């Protein structure tokens, strides 16, 4: 089996690095589309408040 990359994979490998804040901005859009509740971005944090009152703080940090 030949290991070939598709066009999207090739282009993804050429993208410049992003910040944690930029990654969270993309994740925020997904959470808005798939979950109920309120989500707010605060720099490198997302605060997600669920309708039942639970609150979550999501963070992104490069490793």
C-alpha positions in Angstrom: 0.0 0.0 0.0 1.4 3.3 -1.0 1.4 6.1 1.6 -0.1 9.1 -0.3 -1.3 12.3 1.2 -4.4 13.9 -0.1 -4.5 17.6 -1.1 -6.0 18.7 2.3 -3.3 17.0 4.3 -0.6 18.5 2.1 -2.0 22.0 2.5 -2.5 21.5 6.3 1.2 20.6 6.7 2.1 24.0 5.0 0.0 26.1 7.4 1.9 28.4 9.8 1.6 27.7 13.5 -1.4 29.1 15.3 -1.9 30.4 18.9 -4.0 28.8 21.6 -6.5 31.6 21.2 -6.9 30.9 17.5 -7.4 27.2 18.1 -10.1 28.0 20.8 -11.8 30.4 18.4 -12.3 27.4 16.0 -13.4 25.1 18.8 -15.9 27.7 20.0 -17.6 27.6 16.7 -18.0 23.8 16.9 -19.4 24.0 20.5 -21.8 26.7 19.4 -23.1 24.4 16.7 -23.4 21.2 18.7 -24.2 22.1 22.3 -26.8 24.2 24.1 -25.6 26.8 26.6 -23.4 29.8 26.5 -19.7 29.9 25.6 -17.4 32.9 25.9 -13.8 33.2 24.8 -11.5 35.0 27.2 -8.0 34.9 25.6 -6.7 31.4 25.9 -9.8 30.2 27.8 -13.3 29.2 26.8 -15.9 29.3 29.6 -18.8 27.1 28.8 -22.0 27.4 30.9 -24.4 24.5 30.4 -28.2 24.9 30.7 -28.1 22.8 33.9 -25.8 25.3 35.6 -22.5 23.4 35.2 -19.6 25.5 34.1 -16.4 24.5 32.3 -13.2 26.3 31.6 -11.4 25.0 28.5 -7.9 26.0 27.7 -5.4 25.4 24.9 -1.7 25.4 25.4 0.9 24.4 22.9 3.1 21.5 24.1 
